[in-house]
């Protein structure tokens, strides 16, 4: 079975990662990042806001990554503990293997 991945080339992957890292430097609210191991691969998480605040999970749209929340994260982080997660198989820092749209995993 062929496994599809988010990046067509190592060069493209490095370019996306470079841009992603530059955008993360603009994430103006204090934040931390880590990877969470799952059965679908490692998932990259950006968290900001007070650790005791109510949680708010941010999921990006298809074909993008959590950098899309850059503008909103600062505002949301004032009232919530924000968790922006890169979905596996999209061009972010989570596992690049795309999950099948049909069938069992």
Secondary structure as UniProt FT lines:
FT   HELIX           10..24
FT   TURN            25..26
FT   STRAND          31..38
FT   TURN            39..40
FT   STRAND          41..48
FT   TURN            51..52
FT   STRAND          54..59
FT   TURN            62..63
FT   HELIX           66..69
FT   HELIX           70..76
FT   TURN            77..79
FT   STRAND          80..85
FT   TURN            88..89
//
